[in-house]
């Protein structure tokens, strides 16, 4: 389903974008507003960007991504290209959409701007990035930061007529360092100078098939985690006794919260991450101890044990539960499954990339059935 978008007409939007690009060139900046042979660009940092292209007639397209674009993190996912026109620049859009690097696509056709309708009130980030272009007052305010307001008004008026000259740019941006020649070159490239015209792209062609996300990252995670909770443990030999195990047991007894030797450890670990949850008797802190000192030491001890108990065939356990008393120890290791004693909040859990690394390091016979769900392609489906 599509919806209308309130944006200036393509010609006016282009004029404002190209005018800001010319002033950027005059001040010696590489951006954020620029014009090239395929259209206009805004780029701020590595993750905030937008492209604007004109086509034949009054067709145009604006697309981009902001680091806070909620559309790329929507749960369930939003397909920004469903129901869109065949003439969009699909060669550029399809890879961006597949890589979760496309936050908005807005096109102009038949006198209106349109986009895919979002569920709820998702913010795609477009309005914040392109705010200086969206109203006459906003563009004058942006230009006015560079020089006198009357000069800004004259420059934008000339840009609308396609009659920008070096004198008009120099009236706004004064000073010995102003690069008026570069600004005129950009204005000419953008079709703002007499006798020039803006660049246009050829209509694209919709691919016969494309790869569309069917599961959000969160949904993919929860699919894997649910399968882990249903998975049985494969039968392995118990790891042999070790100095690392004895050291961890002693540390937990010393940290008994009631001083009676009772202590509980619930932990998850993989090659790059570690987390713990409180059990019935979680390890206690000591008076005057540096904040997080106990957690850092616990991380070291668990990792050392996990390394010692690793096996090139059976792999390494992921979850560890230890119940310590003054006289006894119970240890439970989970290599293949999410145990019932590890709380699932539906949001946080093992990273799929880390799990894939763990599973790859095992012999094929010791990989649980849910390992196939780690394939990134699980989250996608082909569609026409």
GUFI-740795 format. One record per residue: x, y, z of N, C-alpha, C in turn. Coordinates in pm, whole numbers. Atoms other than C-alpha are relative to their C-alpha. Layout:
REM residues N
     n_xx     n_yy     n_zz    ca_xx    ca_yy    ca_zz     c_xx     c_yy     c_zz
        X        Y        Z        X        Y        Z        X        Y        Z
...
//
This chain:
REM residues 384
     n_xx     n_yy     n_zz    ca_xx    ca_yy    ca_zz     c_xx     c_yy     c_zz
       84     -118        0        0        0        0       88      124        0
      -79     -121       14      128      346      -93      -67      117       71
       53     -121      -62       87      689       63       68      122      -61
      -58     -123       52      146     1048      -48       98       59      101
     -100      -67      -83      440     1250       84        0      148      -36
        2     -145       21      443     1628      126      143       50      -18
     -132      -53       35      758     1746      -52      -18      109     -105
        6      -97      109      831     2044     -276        3      -69     -136
       -5       55      136      788     1989     -650      144      -34      -37
     -138       42       31     1091     1813     -803       91      113      -45
      -84     -109       48     1215     2125     -984       44       93      111
      -33      -89     -111     1201     2338     -669       94      -70       98
      -89       76      -88     1357     2065     -455      140       -5      -58
     -131        4       67     1636     2031     -710       70      135       10
      -60     -134       -4     1694     2408     -720       61       28      137
      -51      -24     -135     1735     2429     -344      122      -87       28
     -112       93      -23     1963     2122     -333      125       50      -75
     -113      -45       80     2183     2253     -615       57      132       52
      -48     -127      -54     2201     2600     -458       86      -24      123
      -83       33     -116     2326     2457     -128      132      -65      -44
     -122       65       50     2575     2245     -325       99      103      -51
      -87     -105       52     2711     2554     -499       64       79      113
      -58      -75     -112     2755     2738     -169      102      -83       76
     -101       87      -64     2936     2436      -22      132        9      -77
     -121      -10       81     3179     2453     -312       68      135       20
      -58     -134      -18     3226     2828     -259       76       11      131
      -67       -6     -130     3325     2772      103      112     -103       12
     -109       97       -1     3572     2499        9      -33     -131       66
       40      125      -63     3371     2216      164      -25     -109     -105
       28      113       89     3346     1870       10     -145      -43        7
      140       37      -19     2984     1848      124      -58       83      112
       68      127       27     2744     1763      263      -86       -1     -126
       86       -8      118     2548     1887      -43       89        5     -124
      -80        4      122     2694     1796     -383      -87      -36     -121
       63       34      127     2597     1753     -749      100      -80      -82
      -87       76       92     2738     1486     -983      -77      -31     -127
       60       27      131     2658     1346    -1324     -129      -80        5
      122       80      -12     2373     1129    -1190     -102       61       95
       97      -63      -86     2203     1371     -960       63       74      115
      -43      -74     -117     2235     1529     -617       19      -96      116
      -29       86     -114     2373     1385     -297       14       82      126
      -27      -50     -133     2371     1460       72       75     -110       74
      -78      100      -73     2635     1282      281       57       63      125
      -46      -49     -130     2701     1338      650       49     -120       79
      -55      120      -62     2936     1084      801      -15     -118      -95
        3      120       82     2929      727      680     -140      -62      -10
      128       71       -5     2570      632      768     -121       89      -28
      110      -91       30     2362      941      686       18       54     -141
      -16      -41      139     2308     1000      316     -135       -2      -72
      121       -2       85     2048     1074       49       43       30     -143
      -20      -27      142     2037     1074     -331     -131       53      -59
      115      -59       69     1805     1277     -555       31       -2     -149
      -22        9      145     1771     1206     -927     -126       42      -74
      108      -38       91     1558     1360    -1200        0      -94     -119
       14       79      122     1426     1158    -1491      -74       85     -103
       72      -72      103     1241     1251    -1807     -134       52       55
      127      -57      -43      931     1468    -1771       10       51      143
        3      -45     -139      841     1532    -1407       22     -115       98
      -28      112      -89      953     1199    -1267      131       25       75
     -118      -18      -84     1206     1199     -984       -3     -102      112
       -8       94     -112     1326      984     -696       99       52      102
      -86      -32     -114     1474     1056     -354       11     -127       84
      -18      118      -84     1625      771     -154      122       19       87
     -113      -14      -89     1865      733      132      -15      -80      128
       -2       72     -127     1935      618      484       55       91      108
      -51      -68     -119     1981      773      827       32     -105      104
      -42      101      -98     2157      593     1108     -112      -34       98
      113       30      -87     1832      617     1307     -127      -31      -80
      117       36       81     1602      514     1019      -70     -121       63
       72      109      -64     1340      306     1198      -46     -104     -101
       47       94      102     1239      145      869       96     -115      -22
      -96      109       19     1559      -60      854        2      -94      120
        2       84     -121     1496     -197     1205     -142      -44       35
      140       32      -29     1121     -251     1177      -18     -149       27
       25      137      -40      987     -568     1334     -152      -21        7
      -59       68      115      834     -722     1124       58       97     -103
      -69      -88       94     1039     -588      832      -95       70      -97
       76      -77      100      914     -327      584       74      -10     -133
      -57        3      135      973     -382      212      -27      135      -65
       17     -135       52     1032      -28       85      -19        3     -151
        8        3      146     1019     -142     -278     -124      -71      -53
      119       68       47      690     -327     -291      -99      101      -57
       96      -88       62      445     -163     -530       59      125      -61
      -64     -119       55      700       89     -653        6       -7     -152
        0       -1      146      728      198    -1019      115      -79      -61
     -103       75       71      925       -1    -1273      120       86      -37
     -106      -87       52     1132      304    -1372      102       46      105
      -96      -39     -104     1314      347    -1038      139      -56      -31
     -137       51       24     1695      298    -1035       27     -128       79
       -5      127      -72     1673      -66     -934      142      -50       22
     -138       46      -17     2044     -133     -987       62       57      128
      -50      -60     -125     2114      103     -697      -83      -42      119
       89       22     -114     1811       32     -481        1     -143       52
        9      140      -44     1804     -349     -474      112      -41       95
     -106       38      -94     2151     -401     -319       -9       73      133
       14      -74     -124     2086     -127      -64     -108      -61       88
      109       60      -77     1756     -283       41       41     -135       58
      -42      131      -48     1908     -631       69       96       13      118
      -99      -18     -106     2184     -494      292      -48       84      116
       57      -80     -109     1948     -305      527       63      139        4
      -62     -132        8     2105       21      406      -89       99      -75
       95      -87       68     1792      176      255     -110       36       98
       96      -43     -100     1582      383      492     -127       61      -57
      118      -59       63     1344      555      249       19        5     -151
        7      -16      145     1245      563     -118     -128       77      -29
      114      -87       29     1017      844     -237       10       41     -146
       -5      -30      142      926      900     -600     -111       97      -40
       98      -97       51      743     1166     -799      -48      -45     -137
       61       41      126      504     1068    -1074     -146       48        1
      139      -45       13      172     1206    -1203      -35      110       99
       27     -117      -82      209     1521     -997        2      -21      150
       -1       23     -145      261     1360     -654      122      -81       41
     -105       80      -62      530     1226     -428      -65     -116       76
       58      118      -64      466      872     -301      111      -86       61
      -88      102      -58      624      601      -90      -86     -113       52
       68      111      -66      535      269       69      -52       48      135
       56      -36     -131      307      310      373       71      -83      108
      -66       67     -111      486      228      699     -103      -40      106
       88       33     -113      317       45      988       29       93      118
      -20      -85     -117      264      262     1294       50      138      -39
      -54     -134       21      458      587     1315      152       -6      -15
     -144       14       22      801      483     1190       57      128      -59
      -72     -116       53     1047      768     1127      113      -51      -89
     -103       50       91     1256      699      817      124       88       -4
     -117      -86       -6     1496      989      886       11      102     -111
      -12      -90      115     1433     1174      559      -23      145       38
       36     -138      -32     1270     1485      704      112       71       76
     -107      -61      -76     1549     1550      950      121       33      -86
     -118      -23       84     1825     1515      691      -23      111     -102
       25      -93      111     1661     1720      416      -77      124       44
       78     -112      -52     1500     1982      643       32      134      -67
      -26     -130       62     1685     2280      483      -66       19     -137
       56       -7      135     1518     2198      148     -152        6        0
      143       31        2     1160     2152      259      -91      122       -3
       81     -121        8     1035     2512      290       87      116      -45
      -73     -120       43     1127     2854      153       76       62      116
      -67      -59     -115     1209     2977      502      120      -82       43
     -112       85      -39     1431     2678      575      121       20      -92
     -113      -17       91     1643     2727      262       63      138       19
      -55     -133      -25     1680     3099      331       77        4      131
      -72        6     -127     1782     3025      689      135      -69      -18
     -126       71       24     2046     2779      567       98       88      -77
      -87      -90       76     2183     3027      311       39      121       83
      -26     -118      -81     2155     3312      559      110      -19      101
     -111       24      -91     2409     3144      785      135       26      -67
     -124      -23       74     2664     3205      511       23      147      -33
      -13     -141       36     2595     3573      449     -129       74       25
      114      -88      -24     2340     3851      435     -129      -59      -56
      130       53       43     1972     3761      408      -41       51     -138
       38      -47      134     1906     3989      106       77      -72     -112
      -80       71      101     2191     3819      -84      -49     -143      -15
       54      135        7     2047     3478        6     -130       -1      -80
      127       -8       73     1704     3584     -123       24       18     -150
      -29      -24      142     1854     3711     -449       56     -126      -66
      -61      120       58     2057     3393     -501     -105     -108      -25
       98      105       19     1765     3156     -451      -99       39     -109
       89      -46      107     1545     3370     -677       64      -22     -136
      -71       22      126     1809     3356     -950       10     -149      -32
       -8      144       22     1845     2981     -901     -132      -54      -56
      131       44       49     1472     2933     -955      -17       37     -147
        9      -43      141     1501     3127    -1284      105      -66      -87
     -110       56       77     1813     2934    -1387       94      107      -48
      -79     -116       42     2009     3260    -1393      106       37      103
     -102      -27     -101     2275     3226    -1122      129       46      -66
     -127      -51       49     2590     3429    -1181      103        0      112
     -107       -7      -99     2926     3460    -1009      -22      115       96
       21     -116      -87     2830     3803     -875     -101      -30      110
      101       32     -101     2525     3666     -696       57      -91      109
      -62       88     -100     2728     3392     -528       98       79       85
      -99      -80      -73     3003     3640     -434      -65       98       94
       70      -92      -89     2744     3873     -281      -40      -69      130
       36       75     -120     2645     3598      -38      122      -47       77
     -119       59      -64     2981     3438       31      118       91      -29
     -107      -98       16     3241     3706       82      128      -50       66
     -126       35      -64     3600     3694      191      102      -50     -101
     -107       36       94     3935     3618       31        8     -148      -32
      -10      145       23     3898     3240       62     -117      -56      -79
      116       50       73     3567     3217     -124       40      -50     -138
      -34       60      129     3602     2985     -424     -121       15      -93
      116      -31       82     3352     3149     -656        0      -82     -129
       -8       76      125     3478     2966     -965      -55     -141       18
       52      135      -26     3406     2625     -809     -150        2       21
      143      -11      -22     3064     2744     -700      -75       16     -132
       64      -18      131     2979     2859    -1054        0     -131      -78
       -6      129       69     3094     2521    -1188     -109      -94       51
      104       85      -56     2859     2341     -949     -138       50      -42
      127      -56       44     2575     2579    -1032      -30      -35     -145
       17       37      141     2630     2509    -1400      -32     -148      -13
       26      144        3     2642     2134    -1341     -142      -31       47
      134       21      -52     2317     2165    -1150     -110       68      -78
      103      -64       81     2138     2362    -1420      -51      131       54
       43     -128      -57     2122     2688    -1223       53      120      -77
      -60     -111       74     2338     2898    -1455      -66       13     -137
       61      -18      132     2215     3049    -1784       53      -99     -103
      -39       92      105     2219     2797    -2068       34     -140       47
      -34      133      -53     2272     2494    -1839     -128      -76       33
      113       84      -37     2046     2204    -1748       47     -106       99
      -40       99     -101     2047     1957    -1459       18     -138      -62
      -15      138       51     2161     1598    -1509     -126      -82       25
      113       91      -14     1899     1330    -1557       49     -143      -21
      -35      140       17     1916      954    -1531     -104      -68      -88
       92       78       81     1761      698    -1760      -93      -82       91
       89       85      -81     1460      502    -1633       63     -136       26
      -51      132      -32     1554      182    -1455      -95     -109      -48
       80      115       38     1415     -164    -1509      -12      -93      119
       23       89     -114     1257     -375    -1239       59     -138      -27
      -56      133       24     1450     -702    -1197     -111     -106        3
      103      104        0     1252    -1021    -1268      -17      -64      138
        6       53     -136     1337    -1146     -918       89       86       88
      -85      -68      -97     1475     -980     -608      -10      -69      135
      -13       63     -131     1575    -1085     -260      -58       94      106
       73      -86      -94     1341     -950        8        6      -60      139
       -3       47     -139     1377     -972      384     -140      -40       44
      129       46      -52     1093    -1183      528        0       -5      152
      -14       -5     -145     1226    -1186      884       85      119       37
      -86     -105      -54     1353     -886     1073      117      -65       73
     -111       55      -76     1680     -926     1257      -48      -58      132
       56       51     -125     1482     -964     1577      -77     -129      -19
       75      123       27     1251    -1224     1424       93     -116      -30
      -97      106       30     1549    -1418     1291       65      -50      130
      -56       39     -130     1707    -1412     1636      -96      -90       77
       97       75      -80     1388    -1533     1803      -29     -137      -59
       17      130       63     1350    -1812     1547      111      -96       44
     -114       83      -42     1698    -1941     1632      -11      -33      148
        6       22     -145     1650    -1897     2007     -111     -100       36
      107       96      -27     1318    -2085     2001       43     -141      -35
      -49      132       40     1482    -2372     1814      103      -51      100
      -97       41     -101     1764    -2375     2069      -70      -51      125
       73       42     -120     1512    -2405     2350      -68     -136      -19
       63      129       29     1349    -2703     2180      101     -111      -28
     -101       95       43     1677    -2872     2096       45      -92      114
      -58       89     -101     1799    -3182     2283      151       16        4
     -145        3      -11     2155    -3213     2406       52     -130      -59
      -68      119       48     2377    -3451     2216       84      -58      115
      -73       65     -109     2550    -3706     2441      151        8      -25
     -146      -17        9     2917    -3620     2501       65      -55      126
      -72       35     -124     3181    -3744     2743       13      124       88
      -18     -112      -92     3205    -3526     3052      145       48       -5
     -139      -50       -2     3512    -3298     3053       73      -50      123
      -75       46     -118     3789    -3416     3286       14      111      103
      -27      -98     -105     3860    -3247     3617      120       86      -41
     -108      -90       40     4086    -2946     3583       27      101      110
      -36     -106      -94     4267    -2680     3780      -92      121      -19
       87     -115       28     4050    -2418     3608     -137      -17       65
      129       26      -64     3734    -2584     3738       13       20      151
      -20      -15     -144     3873    -2600     4093       14      148       39
      -19     -143      -30     3975    -2233     4078     -135       74       -4
      131      -65        9     3626    -2128     3968      -88      -39      119
       79       45     -115     3462    -2337     4242       44       75      126
      -51      -70     -119     3687    -2183     4507      -41      147       -1
       37     -143        9     3616    -1830     4382     -148       19       33
      143      -11      -27     3240    -1890     4393      -29      -23      149
       22       23     -144     3257    -2031     4748       39      124       81
      -46     -121      -70     3451    -1725     4858      -99      115      -18
       96     -106       30     3180    -1509     4703     -141      -36       45
      132       40      -50     2893    -1687     4881      -72      120       59
       66     -122      -48     2637    -1409     4938      -36       -3      149
       35       11     -142     2548    -1543     5287      116      -53       85
     -117       44      -73     2896    -1659     5381       -5     -144       45
       13      140      -41     2787    -2025     5408       47      -97     -107
      -51       83      107     2954    -2152     5092      -93      -21     -116
       95       18      109     2639    -2152     4883       14      113     -102
      -13     -100      108     2672    -1978     4545      -50      -62     -130
       55       47      127     2502    -2006     4207       61       80     -114
      -49      -66      121     2650    -1928     3866      -84      -45     -118
       69       22      128     2441    -1897     3549       72       86     -102
      -83      -77       92     2656    -1796     3254      -22      -47     -144
       -7       30      143     2662    -1779     2874      133       54      -50
     -127      -46       57     2987    -1756     2680       16      -55     -140
      -47       48      129     3109    -1775     2324      136       65      -23
     -137      -45       23     3432    -1668     2156       21      148       27
      -18     -144      -15     3363    -1294     2190      -92       64      105
       93      -62      -95     3081    -1241     2442      -15      -86      125
       24       68     -128     3000    -1327     2801     -113       73       71
      106      -59      -81     2692    -1270     3014      -36      -95      112
       43       82     -113     2556    -1392     3344     -135       48       48
      129      -33      -59     2220    -1400     3516        1      -43      146
        0       37     -143     2145    -1411     3889      -77     -130       23
       69      121      -42     2058    -1750     4026      -52       18      142
       50       -8     -136     1939    -1834     4375       97       66       96
     -103      -55      -88     2270    -1733     4536      112       60      -86
     -100      -57       90     2458    -1502     4298      125       44       75
     -124      -43      -66     2823    -1418     4373      -12      141       54
       11     -131      -63     2849    -1124     4612      124       85      -23
     -112      -94        7     3067     -813     4590       63       14      138
      -70      -22     -127     3323     -733     4855        0      149       33
       -2     -142      -38     3322     -406     5054      123       70      -55
     -110      -79       52     3534     -138     4888       55      -48     -133
      -50       55      124     3579     -345     4575      -34       92     -118
       22      -82      119     3614     -159     4245     -121      -52      -77
      120       38       73     3295     -157     4043       36      -90     -119
      -17       98      108     3273     -449     3797      124      -88       15
     -120       84      -18     3592     -605     3939      -38     -147        9
       42      139      -14     3405     -922     4036      -46      -57     -134
       47       49      130     3239     -947     3695      117      -27      -94
     -117       23       87     3572     -907     3516       73     -127       38
      -69      121      -45     3729    -1178     3730      -82     -124      -35
       86      113       36     3430    -1408     3677       11      -31     -149
      -14       21      144     3457    -1356     3303      129      -74      -32
     -130       65       23     3825    -1453     3311       -4     -147       39
        3      138      -48     3759    -1767     3515      -87      -90      -87
       88       80       84     3467    -1887     3302       65      -24     -136
      -65       17      130     3658    -1825     2980      115     -100        8
     -112       95      -17     3959    -2014     3112      -53     -143        8
       59      134      -10     3739    -2310     3203      -52      -46     -135
       57       36      132     3564    -2303     2868      111      -38      -98
     -111       33       89     3897    -2303     2686       60     -137       35
      -58      128      -43     4030    -2593     2892      -90     -117      -38
       94      109       25     3714    -2800     2836      -41      -10     -148
       35        6      143     3695    -2734     2461       56     -126      -64
      -43      120       72     3727    -3024     2220      -21       24     -149
       16      -28      143     3787    -3004     1843     -114      -75      -66
      114       75       57     3516    -3264     1781     -131       49       60
      125      -27      -68     3252    -3186     2043      -32      150        8
       20     -144      -10     3301    -2810     2044       13       50      143
       -6      -64     -132     3265    -2579     2343     -142       27       49
      133      -28      -53     2971    -2539     2574      -32      149      -12
       48     -138       10     2762    -2224     2552      -56       51      132
       60      -38     -128     2573    -2221     2882       62      -84      112
      -59       69     -116     2710    -2309     3225      -81       34      124
       71      -17     -128     2523    -2362     3552       76      -75      108
      -72       62     -112     2702    -2427     3880      -73       32      129
       62      -14     -133     2539    -2483     4219      103      -45      102
     -108       28      -95     2798    -2460     4495      -55        1      142
       30       -2     -143     2755    -2552     4859      131      -16       76
     -123       13      -79     3000    -2584     5145       69     -134      -24
      -56      135       13     3046    -2953     5068      -14      -63     -138
       25       64      129     2931    -3017     4711       -7       98     -115
        4      -80      122     2921    -2896     4353      -85      -73     -103
       75       52      114     2672    -2948     4070       32       89     -121
      -37      -74      121     2778    -2850     3719      -84      -50     -117
       77       34      120     2558    -2843     3410       52       84     -117
      -49      -66      119     2693    -2761     3067     -100      -23     -114
       89       13      116     2479    -2693     2758       78       40     -125
      -70      -22      126     2647    -2728     2419      -96       31     -115
       89        2      117     2344    -2756     2193     -135       68       22
      136      -46      -29     2043    -2604     2366        0      117       98
       27     -111      -92     1907    -2305     2553      -71      -59      121
       59       69     -116     1840    -2433     2907     -118       77       59
      117      -67      -59     1515    -2358     3092       37       96      112
      -40      -90     -109     1709    -2189     3373       62      130      -50
      -53     -127       54     1839    -1918     3137     -117       83      -52
      117      -82       31     1579    -1641     3120        7       56     -142
       12      -53      136     1463    -1541     2771      -95      119        4
       85     -119        0     1336    -1182     2751      -51       34     -139
       45      -23      137     1275    -1208     2374       76      107      -73
      -74     -110       61     1522     -928     2306      150      -29       -7
     -144       25       -6     1871    -1030     2415       27     -149        3
      -38      140        5     2044    -1357     2347      126      -15      -83
     -122       23       78     2335    -1518     2162       -8       62     -139
       -7      -55      135     2440    -1338     1845       13     -113     -100
       -2      106      100     2381    -1545     1535      139      -18      -61
     -135       12       57     2726    -1465     1394       94      -73       95
      -84       71      -98     2889    -1584     1716      -36     -147        7
       42      140        0     2682    -1901     1718       52      -72     -123
      -50       63      122     2782    -1968     1358      147      -35       14
     -142       28      -21     3148    -1941     1452       20     -120       92
      -10      113      -93     3096    -2181     1742      -33     -131      -71
       43      123       67     2914    -2435     1525      101      -44     -106
      -97       32      104     3171    -2416     1244      124      -65       59
     -121       55      -62     3449    -2502     1490      -19     -144       48
       27      137      -43     3280    -2836     1575        2      -96     -117
       20      103      100     3274    -3161     1391     -145       -2      -45
      139       -4       52     2963    -3188     1166      -97      -86       80
       90       90      -73     2822    -3474     1373      -44       59      133
       29      -58     -130     2814    -3251     1682      -65      138      -11
       72     -125       20     2616    -2964     1537     -150      -25       12
      144       22      -17     2252    -2937     1648      -78       36     -126
       80      -20      122     1970    -2926     1393      -29      146      -29
       33     -141       24     1904    -2553     1445      112       77      -67
     -113      -72       62     2243    -2467     1294      -36       50     -141
       38      -44      135     2079    -2444      949      -74      133        3
       74     -127      -11     1868    -2152     1075       93      120       11
      -96     -111      -11     2185    -1944     1123       35       59     -136
      -29      -49      134     2220    -1909      748      -73      133      -23
       68     -128       23     2149    -1539      664     -115      -10      -99
      106       12      100     1936    -1657      371     -133      -43       61
      124       37      -69     1683    -1788      624      -94      120       11
       80     -121      -21     1567    -1427      667      -53       60     -129
       38      -60      129     1507    -1368      295      -85      -97      -81
       76       80       95     1273    -1487       27       12       66     -138
        1      -59      135     1289    -1441     -350     -141       44      -37
      131      -48       43     1005    -1239     -500       15       70     -134
       -3      -66      130      916    -1100     -839      -31      148       16
//
